[in-house]
Amino acid sequence: MKAEIIAVGTELLLGQIVNTNAQFLSRRLADLGIDVYYQTVVGDNPNRIRSAIETARSRADLLLFTGGLGPTQDDLTKDVLAEYLGREMTYDQPSMDKIVAFFQNRGIHMVESNKRQATSIVGAVPLFNEAGLAVGNALHVDGTRYLLLPGPPREMKPMFEGPALTWLLGELGTAIPLYSRLLKFAGIGESKLEHDLLPLIEGQTDPTIAPYAKEGEVAIRVSTKAATAMEAQRKIDETVDNIKQLVGAHLYAQEDIPLEEAVVRLLRLSNRTMASAESCSGGLFAELITNIPGSSGEYAGGVVTYTNMMKHQLLGIPLSQLEGEGAPGAISESTAQMMAERVREIADADFGISITGVAGPAESEGKPVGLVYFAIAQRAKPTDVHTMHLGGTRDIIRVRAVKAVLYRFWQALGGGTEV
């Protein structure tokens, strides 16, 4: 079955709200083995909504609408579809009873337009709205299925998971569901990852491999259609094994978690702790780590020593190291090493992490934007110091620096050695 999602609402076109419904529905339809080839956004205009219906009907078996079911004059989805199908409108009595009771219980006068939320296309299956007032509709006409859901996600999601899903499963019959697994990678860019996986991507049929990227991390979704979950797992496992042979050193998770969570998990498994000292990253490393629930057991804490005086007063870095003629400066390998070692000692942690560099917008200490040093100090072991030359805006440099540190730290904790 091929589906098209049609989001109705001028506010979407104006950018006033984000269309999270399409993301949710695309994932759920994929789970059911329904292919979504198009997503359409159309404003609250009857002619354009009708045009969207005509176009979608020519290329999809299932038209799934969100929005336009409310009480106002610009809520037109059901009206336009009813006219397009040549059908009348009626009222769904359970929905009407809920609307009347809603206003009576609150002592509010119900204006006539609120009854619009209880309207249903003749011949459609009414989809009761547990979280709101607007009834949804589901109908099958001349080989095309139409599913009408409310726009607010808090109403749309329970309606889809409840009565809409029940109706849809009845329409699917023996359709084969789609199974997917998300693989997360770090320390490698999207283009390099794709290049290394070309032998698999070029020859893929089933399962399929699709890459997704964001700053500092890349994901690959491995998908297959199978009659059973066990069969799907076998097919995906075989593909994942092939991927590991090519880029396994960069694979940090087979689920949708950020790199910082993988780091915290490895610390927890080994019963070790860390602390951090940051300069150019401005506390971003600490923020990402503390975003992970329960990370207080592994993260002792951190400091943002943005100025030389703070590096001196809080970490004890000599001013002769940071300033003056011939001094290495705050942006140097030796300062990164001192920062990592001192914060580890102060926190009595197993690891100390430091980041210092130039995020921009201008050079500092005569050193270029994008030059970043970081160090990983470990109890009773030599300190590892690394140099990076990063590109991008100030914010991008900060993110790339922190993600690079997390990747090296993940490696130091044993990540990537068992693939």
C-alpha positions, -999 to +999 in steps of 0.1 A: +000+000+000+013+035-009+003+064+013+004+102+011+002+124+042-017+157+036-012+182+064-039+209+063-033+243+078-020+277+067-001+280+100+022+252+088+030+271+056+038+302+076+062+284+098+042+292+129+042+255+140+064+225+130+048+195+113+058+168+138+027+148+128+042+138+095+073+125+112+052+104+137+029+091+110+057+082+085+074+061+112+042+043+122+031+037+086+066+022+079+061-001+109+030-013+092+047-019+058+030+011+042+052+031+019+050+069+022+062+084-010+049+120-006+041+144+022+020+175+012+012+206+032-017+227+020-033+259+034-069+263+045-082+269+010-110+247-005-096+248-040-061+240-030-072+212-007-093+197-035-063+199-058-041+182-032-067+154-030-068+149-067-030+148-070-026+124-041-054+101-053-035+097-086-004+083-068-015+068-035-039+041-021-041+058+013-047+095+018-040+104+054-051+139+065-041+158+096-058+191+106-089+210+094-114+191+116-121+219+141-150+243+147-140+274+127-149+283+091-113+275+079-115+239+092-124+225+058-110+190+054-141+170+059-163+194+039-139+195+009-135+157+008-172+151+012-179+174-018-151+157-038-166+123-032-202+135-038-214+127-003-235+144+023-225+152+059-241+139+091-235+141+128-218+114+149-240+113+180-214+101+205-191+129+195-220+154+197-229+142+231-193+147+243-192+182+229-225+192+246-214+177+279-181+195+276-197+229+275-224+221+300-200+208+326-180+241+324-210+263+324-200+278+290-224+287+262-218+265+232-220+284+199-234+267+169-201+263+151-188+238+177-212+213+163-190+212+132-165+191+152-191+162+154-197+161+116-189+129+097-190+121+060-219+097+052-205+062+049-174+069+069-163+051+101-163+078+129-131+078+149-139+089+184-115+116+199-105+106+234-083+136+239-104+163+222-137+171+205-132+167+167-143+133+154-120+117+128-132+098+097-121+067+079-135+055+046-128+034+016-142+046-017-134+032-052-101+016-042-088+047-023-087+049+015-091+081+033-081+087+069-089+120+086-072+129+119-071+161+140-041+184+138-031+188+175-005+160+182-020+153+216-053+144+198-039+129+166-015+103+182-041+086+205-067+086+177-042+070+153-030+044+179-066+036+188-096+036+164-076+046+133-051+018+136-078-007+142-095+004+109-062+005+091-052-030+101-085-043+088-078-027+055-042-040+053-051-077+054-019-097+048+005-067+042+041-075+052+053-050+079+086-031+077+112-036+104+141-012+110+172-008+132+191+024+137+229+023+138+248+053+152+283+062+142+309+089+154+343+099+143+334+097+106+315+120+083+284+111+063+302+111+029+331+090+042+308+065+058+287+063+026+320+058+006+332+030+028+298+013+026+294+016-012+300-021-018+269-028+003+248+002-008+253-003-045+242-039-043+214-035-018+180-049-024+167-062+009+175-050+036+180-014+025+206+010+040+198+047+044+222+073+060+212+103+081+236+129+094+238+157+120+268+175+135+293+151+149+272+120+144+259+099+115+231+073+116+222+045+092+188+029+092+187-007+081+152-018+070+136-049+057+101-063+052+095-097+068+066-119+078+079-122+113+101-103+137+125-133+140+130-134+102+135-096+102+161-098+129+180-125+111+181-104+079+191-072+097+218-090+117+234-103+086+236-068+071+248-053+104+276-079+105+287-068+070+286-031+080+307-039+111+334-054+088+337-021+069+332+006+096+327-012+129+353+009+147+329+039+144+297+021+154+288+031+189+252+020+192+225-001+176+198+022+189+189+058+188+210+072+216+235+102+214+272+096+217+273+111+252+249+084+265+271+057+251+301+072+270+281+074+302+271+037+298+307+026+293+317+045+324+289+029+344+298-006+332+334-001+343+325+017+375+346+047+366+341+085+369+352+116+351+354+154+354+358+181+329+375+215+324+363+236+294+373+268+278+362+275+242+333+250+244+318+270+272+303+241+292+288+223+262+305+190+272+291+192+307+256+201+293+255+170+270+267+147+298+243+160+324+214+157+299+217+120+304+195+108+333+215+093+361+249+106+349+257+120+383+270+085+392+297+089+365+302+126+362+318+143+392+314+177+377+332+203+357+344+239+354+343+265+326+376+283+329+370+308+302+397+333+311+433+328+320+427+341+356+400+313+361+424+287+347+449+299+372+427+303+402+405+272+398+429+248+382+462+261+394+476+266+359+507+289+363+502+324+348+537+319+332+522+290+312+493+311+300+507+346+295+538+365+286+565+364+260+574+328+251+545+313+271+527+284+254+494+302+260+459+291+270+455+276+235+482+249+235+488+212+240+505+217+273+477+238+287+451+212+276+472+186+294+474+206+326+437+213+326+427+177+322+452+165+349+443+192+374+405+187+371+409+150+375+430+155+406+406+180+421+376+158+415+395+126+424+380+111+393+393+083+370+393+106+340+398+143+334+387+158+301+398+193+289+390+214+259+407+247+249+409+265+216+395+292+193+358+290+184+358+324+169+347+348+155+383+361+156+417+345+162+431+345+198+467+345+209+476+348+172+461+314+166+435+307+140+397+301+144+390+264+146+423+254+163+412+232+193+433+211+217+418+186+240+432+161+265+421+129+283+439+123+316+435+090+332+445+079+367+480+063+367+484+065+330+499+090+305+477+118+293+465+118+257+465+152+240+450+158+206+449+187+181+420+196+158+416+221+130+378+226+126+357+246+102+323+262+104+307+289+125+314+295+162+285+272+173+294+245+148+330+245+159+319+241+196+296+212+187+322+195+165+349+199+191+328+183+219+316+154+197+352+147+187+362+146+223+334+123+232+344+100+203+380+098+215+368+093+251+345+065+239+375+049+223+396+053+254+368+035+274+370+005+250+343+015+225+348+000+190+371-027+202+346-055+203+329-052+169 
